[in-house]
Amino acid sequence: MHLKLGHEFDDFIQAQVATGMYGNATEVIRDALRHMKDRQDEKNLENIRALLAVGENQIAKGETVAYGSGLLDRLTKEAVQNSKMGKPVKNEIKPRT
């Protein structure tokens, strides 16, 4: 893979290699990508924690629905109807791919 990063990033990468902390430009880029992934993972965890807090608050307030086949059937029917009407699916309930 060949990347054109521009002079500013090329200079920065070479400066990082020159410090001796990295053996080559690939190591610099891998480390940067690792840090990006770590930040994204942390954001994902924050989102999960926020959704869990919402759920815990709902449970504490008694805002629960008993799970059973009737609930699953109702939710499935509602999802199909919403899909037919073009209603968007909330990101927090979309399956992860």
Number of C-alpha atoms within 10 A of each C-alpha: 2 4 5 7 10 8 9 8 11 13 12 13 19 14 14 17 17 12 9 9 11 17 12 14 16 12 15 18 13 11 13 12 12 12 12 12 12 12 12 12 12 12 12 12 12 12 13 13 12 12 13 12 12 12 14 13 12 12 12 10 9 9 10 10 8 7 8 8 9 10 12 11 11 11 12 12 12 12 14 13 12 13 12 9 9 9 11 8 11 7 8 10 7 8 6 6 3
